[in-house]
Amino acid sequence: MADFDGITLARTALRARDQLWAQDDVRSNDSLGRRLQPDLWAKVGFPDLAATVRSLYGACGWSEEMESGSARSVAIAGSRDGDGSSSISWAVAIATAHDYTGDVVLVECDLLRPSFRGDLGLREGPGLCDLLADEPAAAPSLDDALCPTRMMNLWILPAGERAQNPSRLLRSARMVEVFGELCRRFAFVVVNLPSLLRNSEAATVAQLADNVVVVLRAGTIDQRAAQQTLHLLADASLRGVVLNRWRPATPAALRRLVAA
């Protein structure tokens, strides 16, 4: 487990998203290559967030030495609503699209309380629930559901319209098929799961991913809830825990003196 402390990840990720998406991007056919370009994260003033996010995907085995068979999907879930898992999912997807030349997709799996379309200003259209609700022959195509972004190698698959029975959709065989199609089509798949303690099916979807990261919000999570969250992921490949909005007890002035 890894605790990334001292950084308000959610707020910083939102600001980084808005600024990084405005940058020019160059697409390449090399699905796993690292980009030889200046670090835009540092350029727009978010080096701490960049280091944290890269530590996250480093824990998932994403490195310069990646091979074609490497594990390249990660599911990110909060224990409860408001833990910051959505913002951290955006940050991981943006960082991966910036650092690697391969195509990246960010998937919204909260079918009960979808927010990506409004938060990110995405165009209207079908989403994940539309892909899952119907038989493959009647469902929209994946191309119809994917939304491009200003980063040429980053795509968003929003949840779509609020689903009537999201639990049934997420545990369906069709979900396994759609996830497999995403993994075949994209070099990296980042999945934003609904809160684990609100939606038990989130743990089922987490098992589809090669890696899982949990987000806990300091000050609002107790030991029992944290243990319950980790228990739900007993059959998933848990790689790390982000403790969001944690502040150490040592005053900042003393920490600066020690660091000096």
C-alpha positions in Angstrom: 0.0 0.0 0.0 1.1 3.6 -0.6 -0.2 6.8 1.0 0.3 9.9 -1.0 0.0 12.6 1.6 0.1 16.4 1.8 -1.5 17.1 -1.5 -5.2 18.0 -2.1 -5.4 15.8 -5.1 -8.9 16.4 -6.2 -8.7 20.2 -6.4 -5.3 20.1 -8.0 -6.4 17.6 -10.6 -9.3 19.8 -11.7 -7.0 22.7 -12.3 -4.4 20.6 -14.1 -7.1 19.1 -16.3 -8.3 22.4 -17.5 -4.8 23.7 -18.3 -3.3 20.5 -19.8 -6.3 19.9 -22.1 -5.5 23.2 -23.7 -2.0 22.0 -24.8 -1.2 20.7 -28.2 -0.7 17.0 -28.6 0.9 14.8 -31.2 -0.4 11.3 -31.9 1.8 8.3 -32.6 1.3 4.7 -33.7 3.7 3.5 -31.1 1.2 2.2 -28.5 3.6 2.0 -25.6 6.3 4.6 -26.4 7.2 7.3 -23.9 7.0 10.9 -25.2 10.2 12.8 -25.6 8.8 16.2 -24.8 8.9 18.8 -22.0 6.8 18.0 -19.0 3.7 20.0 -19.3 2.7 19.2 -15.8 5.6 21.2 -14.5 5.0 23.9 -17.1 1.5 24.5 -15.9 2.6 24.4 -12.2 1.6 21.0 -11.0 4.8 19.0 -10.4 3.7 17.6 -7.1 0.5 16.2 -8.6 2.5 14.8 -11.5 4.9 13.0 -9.2 2.0 11.5 -7.2 0.1 10.3 -10.2 3.2 8.8 -11.8 3.8 7.0 -8.5 0.3 5.5 -8.8 0.8 4.2 -12.3 4.3 3.1 -11.5 2.8 0.9 -8.8 0.7 -0.6 -11.6 3.9 -1.5 -13.5 3.6 1.2 -16.2 7.2 2.1 -17.0 9.5 2.9 -19.9 10.3 -0.8 -20.2 6.7 -1.9 -20.7 6.1 -4.7 -23.2 3.1 -5.4 -25.4 1.7 -7.9 -22.9 1.9 -5.6 -19.9 -1.1 -5.0 -17.6 -2.5 -1.7 -18.8 -5.9 -1.3 -17.1 -6.5 0.3 -13.7 -9.8 0.8 -11.8 -10.0 3.7 -9.3 -12.7 3.7 -6.6 -13.5 5.7 -3.6 -14.9 4.2 -0.4 -17.7 6.8 -0.3 -19.0 9.6 -2.4 -16.8 12.7 -2.2 -13.5 10.8 -1.7 -12.0 12.3 -4.8 -11.8 9.2 -6.9 -13.2 10.9 -10.0 -10.6 13.7 -9.9 -7.8 11.2 -9.4 -9.1 9.1 -12.3 -9.0 12.2 -14.5 -5.5 13.0 -13.3 -4.3 9.4 -14.0 -5.9 9.4 -17.5 -4.4 12.8 -18.4 -1.0 11.9 -17.1 -0.9 8.7 -19.0 -2.1 10.4 -22.3 0.6 13.0 -21.8 3.4 10.6 -20.9 2.7 7.8 -23.4 1.9 7.8 -27.1 -0.8 5.2 -27.0 -4.5 5.9 -26.9 -6.1 6.2 -23.5 -9.7 5.8 -22.5 -11.3 7.0 -19.2 -14.5 5.0 -18.4 -17.2 6.3 -16.1 -18.9 3.4 -14.4 -21.1 5.3 -11.9 -24.4 4.6 -13.8 -26.6 5.8 -11.0 -25.0 9.2 -10.5 -23.2 10.1 -13.8 -21.4 13.4 -13.8 -18.6 13.3 -16.4 -20.8 14.7 -19.2 -21.7 17.8 -17.3 -18.3 18.2 -15.5 -16.2 17.8 -18.6 -18.5 19.5 -21.1 -18.9 16.4 -23.3 -21.3 16.2 -26.2 -24.7 14.6 -25.8 -25.0 11.0 -26.9 -24.9 7.4 -25.8 -22.7 6.1 -23.1 -21.7 2.9 -21.2 -25.2 2.1 -20.0 -26.4 2.2 -23.6 -23.7 -0.2 -24.6 -24.8 -2.5 -21.7 -28.6 -2.2 -21.8 -29.3 -3.7 -25.1 -28.2 -6.8 -27.1 -25.0 -6.1 -29.0 -26.9 -6.0 -32.3 -29.3 -3.3 -31.0 -26.8 -1.3 -29.0 -24.9 1.8 -30.3 -21.4 1.2 -31.5 -18.4 2.0 -29.2 -17.4 4.7 -31.6 -20.8 6.4 -31.1 -20.3 6.3 -27.3 -16.7 7.5 -27.1 -16.1 11.2 -26.7 -12.8 12.8 -27.9 -11.0 15.4 -25.8 -8.6 18.2 -26.7 -5.7 15.7 -26.0 -5.7 13.7 -29.3 -4.9 10.3 -27.6 -7.4 10.7 -24.7 -11.0 9.5 -25.0 -13.9 9.5 -22.5 -16.6 6.8 -22.3 -19.3 8.5 -20.1 -21.9 6.6 -18.2 -24.7 7.9 -20.4 -28.2 8.5 -19.1 -29.0 7.4 -15.5 -29.6 3.7 -15.6 -32.7 2.2 -13.9 -30.9 -0.9 -12.7 -27.1 -0.1 -12.7 -26.2 -3.2 -10.6 -27.7 -5.6 -13.2 -25.8 -3.8 -16.0 -22.4 -3.8 -14.2 -22.5 -7.5 -13.4 -23.7 -8.6 -16.8 -21.8 -10.6 -19.3 -22.1 -7.7 -21.6 -20.0 -5.6 -19.2 -17.2 -8.2 -19.6 -17.5 -8.0 -23.4 -17.3 -4.2 -23.4 -14.4 -4.1 -21.1 -12.5 -6.6 -23.2 -13.2 -4.6 -26.3 -11.8 -1.5 -24.6 -8.7 -3.3 -23.6 -8.1 -4.6 -27.1 -8.7 -1.2 -28.7 -6.8 1.1 -26.2 -3.3 1.0 -25.0 -4.4 2.1 -21.5 -7.9 1.8 -19.8 -8.6 3.9 -16.7 -11.9 3.0 -15.0 -13.7 5.3 -12.5 -15.8 3.1 -10.3 -18.8 4.1 -8.2 -18.3 4.3 -4.4 -17.6 0.8 -3.1 -19.7 1.2 0.0 -22.7 2.5 -2.0 -22.5 0.1 -4.9 -21.5 -3.5 -4.3 -21.1 -4.2 -8.0 -18.1 -1.8 -8.1 -16.0 -4.6 -6.6 -17.2 -6.9 -9.3 -16.1 -4.5 -12.1 -12.8 -3.9 -10.2 -11.9 -7.6 -10.7 -11.9 -7.0 -14.5 -9.0 -4.6 -14.2 -5.4 -5.5 -14.0 -4.8 -3.0 -11.2 -7.0 -1.3 -8.6 -6.4 1.9 -6.6 -8.6 2.9 -3.6 -9.2 6.5 -2.6 -10.0 7.3 1.0 -10.7 10.8 2.3 -8.9 11.7 5.5 -11.2 13.0 8.3 -14.3 11.3 6.9 -13.3 7.6 6.8 -13.1 5.5 10.0 -11.2 2.3 10.5 -14.2 0.1 10.1 -15.3 1.6 6.8 -11.7 1.4 5.5 -11.5 -2.3 6.4 -14.8 -3.0 4.8 -13.7 -1.3 1.6 -10.5 -3.3 1.4 -12.5 -6.5 2.2 -14.7 -5.9 -0.8 -11.6 -5.9 -3.0 -10.1 -9.1 -1.6 -10.4 -10.8 -5.1 -9.1 -7.7 -7.0 -5.5 -6.7 -7.8 -5.2 -3.9 -5.3 -2.0 -1.8 -5.9 -2.4 1.1 -3.6 -4.4 3.4 -1.4 -4.6 7.2 -1.8 -5.3 9.1 1.4 -6.8 12.2 0.0 -6.7 15.6 1.8 -4.5 14.4 4.6 -2.6 16.9 6.6 0.3 16.0 8.9 0.2 17.2 12.5 3.7 18.9 12.3 3.2 22.6 11.4 4.3 23.5 7.9 7.0 26.0 9.2 8.7 23.2 11.2 8.6 20.9 8.2 10.3 23.5 6.1 13.0 24.0 8.7 13.6 20.2 8.9 13.7 20.0 5.1 16.2 22.8 4.9 
